Amino acid sequence: MIAKLKGIIDTIGEDYCIIDVNGVGYLVFASAKTLGRLTLKSPASLLIETVVREDSITLFGFADALEKEWFITLTKVQGVGAKVCLSILSALTPMQLSQAITAQDQNSFTRANGVGPKLAARIVTELKNKIVTVPIVEVAKDINMALDDNGLQAAEETEAYEDNLTARDDDPTKIEDAISALVNLGYQRLEAYKAVNQALIKAPDADMSELIRLALKEFAARN
């Protein structure tokens, strides 16, 4: 059973990546949040949940232990398959998940693709008394995501990314609306997520319109 993979990111798709481990490419499905922290041709380490079925073996990757625990917890709810679970983890951070379940907030879950009102109601009901935690040692581990030759700069960007999670948790609707607006303009969700993340790093207090404007500037700069 594969529990962790460390190698070079060969490919990043809409809901998956291929990580090259000593010449062997592993197809790993992941949330937009995890994929957004990866860099092509750079080293990365992902925690893995291996799902074995009669006709397939599928790998799901996570940037941190808490996201992985939420994946395991959510997939225990009837009707929440692995792909739907990744959709939820793409729309909500672990902290937002905890807050939504505590508040019995069904609307937060319906922001995820594939989650309707009935399934959202089932999730908040079945998990209302569930507390998802991981050992402190796991939280403290450095997953060494997206490090390139300029390791200091990459580390600083990762720190800024983590600092801005608070801003996202304060107003998750603003972030999701900005991403949705970019998707409606024709951008891929993963690329939209990355651009909005960069916009947040530069302007943590920006409103939705400003986030969209800054994200569009990110796209323009790439081209």
N, C-alpha and C positions, 0 to 999 in steps of 0.2 A: 504494500500500500504506500503510495507516494504522499508524503506530508509536507515536503518543501522542495522547491527547485531554485537553483542559483545558476545563472548563466547570462548570455547576451540576448537582448531583445532583437529578434530577427524581423518580426512583422507585428504591426498593431492594426487590428481591424475594428469594426464597429462595436463588437461585443467579445472580442477575443484577442489574444496575442500568441505569437510563437516564440518560445524561449529556447535558444540554442544552448544545450548543456553538453559540452565536449563533443560537438559534432552531431548530436541527436536533437532534432527539433520537436519540442512538446507543444501541442495545441492546448492552450489554457483559456477557458472562458472566464470573464471577469466583469465587474461593474465599471461604469464610466468613471467613477471616482478612482478606482485602482488603475485603470488604463491611462487616465489623465496624468498619473504620476510616473509613467514610464517614458523612456526616451529611446528611439530607434538606435540600434548598434551600440548601446551602452549596457553596462552590467546592471543586473537587478536580482533581487531575491524575493520570491513570492511564497507565502504559505499556501498549501494546497489541500483541498478536500477532494478525495477521489470517490466518485459515484459509480458503483458497479451494478450493471443490469445484465439481464440474460444475453442481450445482443450488443452491448457496448460498455466501454470504460471511458468515463468522461472526467476531465480534470477542471476544477474551478479554482481560480487563484485570488489571493487577497493580500493587500498591502500591509494589513495588521491583524493581530489576533482577535480584536473585538469585532471587526467586520466578519471574520470567519465564523465566530460564535453566533452572530446574528443570522448568518446564512443557515447554519445548522438548526437554529431555533425556528426560523421562519418556515423552513422546508418540512417541519413536523406538523404544520397546520394543513388540514385537508384542503386541497385545491391549490396549494402554493408549490408549484414545481420549481425546479432549479432555475430555469430561465426567468420565470416570473419573480423569483427571489432576487436575481441579479438586477432586474428592472426596479425593484423596490430599493435596493441598495444604491442604485444609480440616482434615484430621486431623493433619498433621505440618508443623512449621516446616522451613525449609531446613536448619537445623542438625540437627534430628532426622532428616531424610532422610539426611544425610551419615553420621550416627552409625549409623543402621539398616543402611545399605548396607555400611559398614565392618565392622560386627559380623555381617553376614549375618543380620540379625534380620527374619525373614519375618513374625512376629506383629505387628510395628508396622504393616505395610502392610495387614494384614487388618482393621485398625480402620476403614479407609476403606470407604465404601459401594461395592459393585461389585467389590471386590478379594477373591478367594478364595485359598486356599492355593497353588494351582497358579500363578496369576498373580503372587502375592507372591514365590514362589520364582524365577520367571522374571525379575522386576524386580531382585532382589538379585544374581542370577547375571550378568545382562547388564550391570549397572552397577557391578560390584564393583571395576573398575579405573578408573572414571570419576570425575574431579574436576570439579565444577561451580564455576566462578569467574566474576566480572565485573570489569571495570576498576575500580580504586579510585575514580576520579572518579565512576563511576556510584553506588557505594555511598555516597559523600559527599553526593550531591545531595539537596536537600530537596524531597520530592515535594509538600509543601504540602497534605497530606491534611486534610480535615475542619476547615478554618479558618472560624470565624464572626466576628461583629463583635468578640468578645472574643478577639483573636488570641493574647494572652499566655496566657490560661487554656487555650486549645486546644493551644498549643504545649507547655505544661506537662503536659497530659494525655497528649499523644503521647509526650513524654519518659518519663513514668511507664509508659506502655504498653511502650516499648522496654526499659526497665529490667527489667520483669517477664518478658520473654522468657527470661531466665536461669532464673527460677523454673520456668517451663514446661518448659524443656529438662531441668532436674534431675529432674522427675517428670511426664513427659507423660501417663502413665496416669491420674494423679489428675485432671488437667484434663479429659481425654476422658471419664472416668467421670462427672464432675460434669455435663458437657454432656449425656451420654447419659441421665443420671437426669432431667434437666429435660425432655428430649425425650420420655421415657417418661411424664412428667406432663402432656404435651399441648402443650408450648411448641415453637415453630418452632426448628430448629437454629440459624439465624442469630441469633435473639433470645437463645437460650440461650448462644451463644458470647459475645455482647456482655455479657450479665449476669455471666457467669463472669469475663470480662476485667475488668469494673469491680470485682468482688469481689477479684480478685487485686491490683489497684492498692491497695485499702484494707487487704488482709490477705495479703501475699505468702507468709506462712508457714502459712496456714490449711490444715487437712486437707480431705479431700473433703467430709465432712459439713458443715464450716463454710462451705466454698465454696458448697454448695447452699443453706444457710440464708441467706447473704448475698445470693446471686443472687435468691432468692425475695423478699427485702426490696427489691431493685432493681425487680423486677416490681411489687410492691405500691406502691412510691413513684410509679411511672409511672401507676398507675391512680388 
